[in-house]
Structure formats: C-alpha cells, structure tokens
Amino acid sequence: MTISLSIVLAGFLIAAHNGISDRDAAADNHHAEQVATDYAVGASTVNFADFNAWVGRLKNNTAPALANKFDATAPKLQEVLTPLKWTSTAQPITAKVMTESNGLYHVDVFINVSSTNAQTPDGAQTTVTYQVTVDRNSDWKVSDVGGMDGALPLK
C-alpha cells in the first residue's frame, strides 16, 4: 500500500509541476506578444511633423544595439518621411510567438495601418507584419525587428 501511495503522490507532484510550467510558459508567451505588439503599434504610428517622437517610439524598450541603429538611420528616414508628409496610425490585429529559444521570443505581429501622405492624401489601409524578437533575459527588451515585408493593401 505504501509503494502505490508513493507512486500516486509522485504522479500528482509531476502533474502539478507540469501544470505550473505550462502556465508560466503561457504567461511568458503572452508577455512577449504584448511587448512585441506595443512596439509594432508605436513603430507604425508616424507623424512627419513630430519626427523625434516617432524615433523615440522606435527606440522605446529596445536593446542598446537596436536603439543605436535607429539613431544612425534617423536622418535618412526623416529625409524620406518629411517630404512625403507621412502620417499613420496603427491598430493591433494579433500577435503570436512563433518560436522561443533560451529566452528569445520570435513574435509575428499583425497591425492594421491607416496612412496618408503627399501621394495618397485620401489615405490607405494596409496590414503590416512585424517580426519582433523579445529578449526575456534582457528585461523583455526588443532586440531585433523586421517588418513591412508582404504588406497587404486593404483599399
């Protein structure tokens, strides 16, 4: 009787541990998705007249190496966005952790972007996909971003 009770208790302990691990993994995935979504929405919200605020959003919650890349490219970006009179707002659609390895979460974020510019003054809507890497080991900082690939026009 003692052996079977020990086996049952061990089974319960293993099941409880697995349940806690699954819950923690789901919470971490959700957190990575939220960080990536917040980043993508900020990066997609542009007002050429307040360029520095946009650059601030590009750098917000990023690892230093990524922030430095934005500092280096900001003048070229401004040369493009200002003459175009680019403005855009963004609404999140969904985000999904695609992979996780050693605390690096690779998240696909889908954003609905409404924009106007000198070439499209009546505006357009586009669905944009960002690939965002979130590093749990660096206080959940964004360490890499790709995006705008395969934008789907909605209008």
C-alpha positions as CSV (number, residue, x, y, z in Angstrom):
1,M,0.0,0.0,0.0
2,T,2.8,2.4,0.8
3,I,4.5,1.9,-2.6
4,S,1.3,2.6,-4.5
5,L,0.5,5.7,-2.4
6,S,4.0,7.0,-3.1
7,I,3.6,6.4,-6.8
8,V,0.2,8.2,-6.8
9,L,1.7,11.1,-4.8
10,A,4.7,11.3,-7.2
11,G,2.3,11.4,-10.1
12,F,0.3,14.2,-8.6
13,L,3.5,16.2,-7.9
14,I,4.7,15.7,-11.5
15,A,1.3,16.7,-12.9
16,A,1.3,19.8,-10.6
17,H,4.8,20.8,-11.7
18,N,3.9,20.3,-15.4
19,G,0.8,22.4,-14.9
20,I,2.9,25.2,-13.3
21,S,5.5,25.0,-16.1
22,D,2.7,25.2,-18.8
23,R,1.1,28.2,-17.0
24,D,4.5,30.0,-16.7
25,A,5.2,29.4,-20.4
26,A,1.8,30.7,-21.4
27,A,2.3,33.8,-19.3
28,D,5.8,34.4,-20.8
29,N,4.4,33.9,-24.3
30,H,1.6,36.4,-23.6
31,H,4.1,38.9,-22.2
32,A,6.4,38.6,-25.2
33,E,3.3,39.1,-27.5
34,Q,2.3,42.2,-25.6
35,V,5.8,43.7,-25.7
36,A,6.0,43.0,-29.4
37,T,2.5,44.4,-30.1
38,D,3.2,47.6,-28.2
39,Y,6.4,48.0,-30.1
40,A,4.9,47.4,-33.5
41,V,2.0,49.8,-32.9
42,G,4.4,52.5,-31.7
43,A,6.7,52.0,-34.7
44,S,3.7,52.2,-37.1
45,T,2.4,55.4,-35.6
46,V,4.1,58.2,-37.5
47,N,3.6,61.9,-37.8
48,F,6.2,63.6,-40.1
49,A,5.7,66.9,-38.2
50,D,6.8,65.2,-34.9
51,F,9.6,63.0,-36.2
52,N,11.5,62.9,-33.0
53,A,8.6,61.4,-31.1
54,W,8.4,58.6,-33.7
55,V,12.1,57.9,-33.4
56,G,11.6,57.8,-29.6
57,R,8.9,55.1,-30.2
58,L,11.3,53.2,-32.5
59,K,13.8,53.1,-29.7
60,N,11.4,52.6,-26.8
61,N,12.1,49.4,-24.9
62,T,14.8,48.3,-27.3
63,A,18.2,46.8,-26.6
64,P,21.0,49.4,-26.9
65,A,22.4,47.9,-30.1
66,L,19.0,48.3,-31.8
67,A,18.4,51.8,-30.5
68,N,21.8,52.8,-31.9
69,K,20.8,51.5,-35.3
70,F,17.8,53.8,-35.2
71,D,19.9,56.7,-34.2
72,A,22.2,56.1,-37.1
73,T,19.4,55.8,-39.7
74,A,17.0,58.5,-38.3
75,P,18.4,61.3,-40.6
76,K,17.8,59.2,-43.7
77,L,14.4,58.3,-42.5
78,Q,13.5,61.9,-41.9
79,E,14.7,62.8,-45.5
80,V,12.0,60.4,-46.8
81,L,9.1,60.9,-44.4
82,T,9.1,64.7,-44.2
83,P,8.8,65.5,-48.0
84,L,6.1,62.7,-48.2
85,K,4.2,64.3,-45.3
86,W,3.7,60.8,-43.9
87,T,1.3,60.2,-41.1
88,S,-0.1,56.9,-39.9
89,T,-2.0,55.3,-37.1
90,A,-2.0,51.7,-36.1
91,Q,-4.3,49.2,-34.6
92,P,-3.2,45.7,-33.5
93,I,-4.8,42.7,-35.1
94,T,-3.0,39.8,-33.4
95,A,0.4,38.6,-32.3
96,K,1.8,35.1,-32.0
97,V,5.0,33.7,-30.5
98,M,6.4,31.7,-33.4
99,T,9.5,30.3,-31.6
100,E,11.2,30.6,-28.2
101,S,14.8,29.6,-27.5
102,N,16.8,30.4,-24.5
103,G,14.6,33.3,-23.6
104,L,14.5,34.8,-27.1
105,Y,10.9,35.0,-28.3
106,H,10.3,35.5,-32.0
107,V,6.9,37.1,-32.4
108,D,4.9,37.8,-35.5
109,V,2.7,40.9,-35.0
110,F,0.0,41.9,-37.4
111,I,-1.1,45.5,-37.5
112,N,-3.7,47.4,-39.4
113,V,-2.1,50.7,-40.5
114,S,-4.1,53.7,-41.8
115,S,-1.8,56.2,-43.5
116,T,-1.9,59.4,-45.5
117,N,0.9,61.1,-47.4
118,A,1.5,63.5,-50.3
119,Q,1.0,60.8,-52.8
120,T,-2.1,59.3,-51.2
121,P,-3.8,62.3,-49.4
122,D,-7.1,60.4,-49.1
123,G,-5.4,57.7,-47.2
124,A,-4.9,54.0,-47.4
125,Q,-5.1,51.0,-45.1
126,T,-2.5,48.2,-45.0
127,T,-2.0,45.1,-43.0
128,V,1.6,45.0,-41.9
129,T,3.5,42.1,-40.4
130,Y,6.4,42.8,-38.0
131,Q,8.8,40.1,-36.9
132,V,9.9,41.2,-33.4
133,T,12.5,39.4,-31.2
134,V,11.9,40.0,-27.5
135,D,14.7,39.0,-25.0
136,R,13.4,37.8,-21.7
137,N,17.0,37.7,-20.4
138,S,17.4,41.4,-21.0
139,D,14.4,42.6,-19.1
140,W,12.0,41.9,-22.0
141,K,13.7,44.3,-24.4
142,V,13.1,44.2,-28.1
143,S,16.4,43.1,-29.6
144,D,15.6,42.8,-33.3
145,V,12.8,43.9,-35.6
146,G,11.9,43.1,-39.2
147,G,8.8,44.2,-40.9
148,M,6.8,45.7,-43.7
149,D,7.5,42.6,-45.7
150,G,4.4,41.4,-47.5
151,A,2.2,44.3,-46.6
152,L,-1.3,43.6,-47.8
153,P,-3.2,46.6,-49.1
154,L,-6.8,46.7,-47.8
155,K,-8.1,49.5,-50.0
